[in-house]
Protein backbone atom coordinates (compact mmCIF):
# COMPACT_ATOMS: atom_id res chain seq x y z
CA UNK A 1 0.00 0.00 0.00
CA UNK A 2 1.27 3.47 -0.83
CA UNK A 3 2.58 5.48 2.09
CA UNK A 4 4.22 8.90 1.84
CA UNK A 5 7.02 9.35 4.33
CA UNK A 6 8.45 12.84 4.79
CA UNK A 7 11.67 14.00 6.36
CA UNK A 8 13.92 17.04 6.56
CA UNK A 9 11.89 19.47 8.63
CA UNK A 10 13.34 21.35 11.55
CA UNK A 11 14.22 24.71 13.04
CA UNK A 12 16.14 27.24 10.98
CA UNK A 13 16.92 30.94 11.21
CA UNK A 14 15.45 33.41 8.76
CA UNK A 15 17.48 33.41 5.57
CA UNK A 16 18.47 29.79 6.00
CA UNK A 17 17.65 26.69 3.98
CA UNK A 18 16.09 23.28 4.42
CA UNK A 19 15.61 20.34 2.08
CA UNK A 20 12.49 18.21 2.50
CA UNK A 21 12.17 14.68 1.15
CA UNK A 22 9.13 12.50 0.57
CA UNK A 23 9.45 8.83 -0.32
CA UNK A 24 6.46 6.86 -1.62
CA UNK A 25 7.02 3.62 0.23
CA UNK A 26 5.06 0.69 -1.16
CA UNK A 27 4.59 2.42 -4.51
CA UNK A 28 5.63 0.71 -7.70
CA UNK A 29 7.87 2.47 -10.16
CA UNK A 30 4.87 2.63 -12.52
CA UNK A 31 2.59 4.25 -9.94
CA UNK A 32 5.13 6.86 -9.02
CA UNK A 33 6.31 7.62 -12.53
CA UNK A 34 2.83 8.28 -13.99
CA UNK A 35 1.42 10.42 -11.18
CA UNK A 36 1.85 14.04 -10.26
CA UNK A 37 3.22 14.84 -6.82
CA UNK A 38 3.14 17.94 -4.70
CA UNK A 39 3.87 19.78 -1.50
CA UNK A 40 1.33 21.63 0.63
CA UNK A 41 1.72 23.45 3.91
CA UNK A 42 -0.52 24.45 6.79
CA UNK A 43 0.25 27.09 9.38
CA UNK A 44 -1.61 27.20 12.73
CA UNK A 45 -5.12 28.57 12.32
CA UNK A 46 -4.83 28.71 8.54
CA UNK A 47 -6.02 26.58 5.64
CA UNK A 48 -3.74 24.16 3.91
CA UNK A 49 -2.20 25.81 0.86
CA UNK A 50 -0.43 24.61 -2.24
CA UNK A 51 3.32 25.11 -2.27
CA UNK A 52 4.43 23.33 -5.44
CA UNK A 53 3.48 20.54 -7.82
CA UNK A 54 5.42 18.49 -10.33
CA UNK A 55 3.97 16.34 -13.11
CA UNK A 56 5.42 13.08 -14.45
CA UNK A 57 7.01 14.94 -17.36
CA UNK A 58 8.54 17.54 -15.07
CA UNK A 59 6.11 20.45 -15.44
CA UNK A 60 6.24 22.54 -12.27
CA UNK A 61 3.94 25.04 -10.59
CA UNK A 62 4.76 27.16 -7.52
CA UNK A 63 2.74 29.34 -5.23
CA UNK A 64 3.59 32.99 -5.77
CA UNK A 65 4.80 33.27 -2.19
CA UNK A 66 7.60 30.75 -2.73
CA UNK A 67 8.49 31.25 -6.38
CA UNK A 68 12.17 31.99 -6.78
CA UNK A 69 13.02 30.60 -3.35
CA UNK A 70 11.77 26.99 -3.40
CA UNK A 71 12.56 24.23 -5.88
CA UNK A 72 10.57 21.01 -6.29
CA UNK A 73 12.13 17.99 -7.96
CA UNK A 74 11.56 14.26 -8.32
CA UNK A 75 13.60 11.09 -8.63
CA UNK A 76 11.39 8.37 -10.05
CA UNK A 77 13.92 5.61 -9.47
CA UNK A 78 13.93 6.45 -5.75
CA UNK A 79 10.16 7.12 -5.64
CA UNK A 80 11.04 10.39 -3.98
CA UNK A 81 10.23 14.07 -4.36
CA UNK A 82 12.16 16.93 -2.81
CA UNK A 83 11.53 20.51 -1.81
CA UNK A 84 14.61 22.69 -1.55
CA UNK A 85 13.68 25.76 0.48
CA UNK A 86 16.00 28.75 0.45
CA UNK A 87 15.83 32.25 1.91
CA UNK A 88 13.31 31.09 4.47
CA UNK A 89 11.22 33.60 6.40
CA UNK A 90 9.05 33.23 9.51
CA UNK A 91 6.02 33.26 7.19
CA UNK A 92 7.21 29.89 5.87
CA UNK A 93 6.65 28.31 9.29
CA UNK A 94 4.13 25.49 8.83
CA UNK A 95 3.63 21.77 8.69
CA UNK A 96 4.62 20.66 5.21
CA UNK A 97 2.75 17.76 3.61
CA UNK A 98 3.61 15.58 0.65
CA UNK A 99 0.74 14.48 -1.60
CA UNK A 100 -0.04 12.19 -4.51
CA UNK A 101 -3.38 13.58 -5.68
CA UNK A 102 -6.27 11.58 -7.08
CA UNK A 103 -6.33 11.45 -10.87
CA UNK A 104 -7.27 9.25 -13.79
CA UNK A 105 -4.33 7.03 -12.87
CA UNK A 106 -4.59 7.35 -9.07
CA UNK A 107 -7.80 6.25 -7.35
CA UNK A 108 -7.43 8.37 -4.21
CA UNK A 109 -5.47 11.16 -2.61
CA UNK A 110 -2.44 10.14 -0.59
CA UNK A 111 -0.97 12.39 2.08
CA UNK A 112 2.13 12.18 4.19
CA UNK A 113 2.09 12.67 7.94
CA UNK A 114 3.64 16.11 7.65
CA UNK A 115 6.96 17.52 8.76
CA UNK A 116 7.30 20.67 10.85
CA UNK A 117 9.29 23.60 9.51
CA UNK A 118 9.92 26.44 11.94
CA UNK A 119 11.73 29.61 10.87
CA UNK A 120 12.90 31.94 13.61
CA UNK A 121 13.29 35.68 13.14
N, C-alpha and C positions, 0 to 999 in steps of 0.2 A: 504494500500500500504506500502511496506517495506521502512522504512527510518532508516538510521544509524546515531545515535546521539552520538557524542564523547564529552568527558570531561576529565579534569585532567591536561591539559597543563598549562604551566606557566614559570616563571623565576626561575632558580636554579643555585647555584654556582657549579663549577667543583667539582666532587667527590660526589655530592648530588644525590638524588633519586626523581623520580616522578612515579606515578601510573596512567596510562591512562585507561579509560573505554569507551566502545562502546556498546550501547544498540540498538538492532534491533526493533525499535518501529513499530507496525503494522504487525510484522512477527508472524506467528503461531509457536507453539512449533515444529510441524513437519518440517516446512521450516528451522528453525534454527538448529534443531538437525541433519538434514541430509546433511547440507552444510558445506563446509570448510569456514573458516574465516581467515582474515589476517590483518596485519598492514604494511603500506608503509610510506615512508617519502620523502619529497622533500625540499631540501635546495635552497636558491635563486640562480638562474642561473644554476641549475643542474637538471638532469632528476630524475623523481620519481624512487625510488629504494625500493626493497623488504626489509622489516625488519624481519618479522616472519609470519609463517602460522601455522594453527592448523586444523586438519581434524576432522570429527565427532567422530572418535574413539580415538582421542587424539594424533595422530602422529604430531610431531612438526618439523619445519625447521626454522633455523635462518640464517641471513646473517653473514658472517664471522666477520664483523666489530662489531657485538653486541653479539656474542656468549660468554656465560659466564657472561655477565653483565645484559642482558634482559631476562625476562621470560614472555611468552605468556600463557594464560589460558582461559578457557571458563566455563560458568555456563549456561547450556541449559535451566534450569528452569527460569532463569532471562533474557534469550535471550541476554546475555551480554558476551563480551570478554574483557580481560584485557591485559595490557602490563606494567609489573613492570620493571622500568628502574633504574638500580643502577650504581654507579661509572660513572656518566655522565661526558662527556667531551665537550668542545666547538664544536667539530666535529659532535656531536649529534644534534646540533641546526638545526631545520627544522620544517615544518608543517607535522604533523603526521596524516595519513588518515586510517580509518577503511574501509575494503572492504569485500563484499560477492561476490566472483567471479562467472562468468557464468560457468555452468557445465551441465551435463546431467539432473540434478535435479533443476537447477536454470537457467531461460531463459535469464537472462541478468546480467551484472555486476552492483553491487550497491556500491556506495561510500559515505562515510560520508563527512561532510563539512570541516573537518580538524581541528586540534587543534595545536596551536603554542607551541613549546618547545624551550626555549632559555636558553643556558648554558653559564654562564659568566666565564671568566678565573680568 
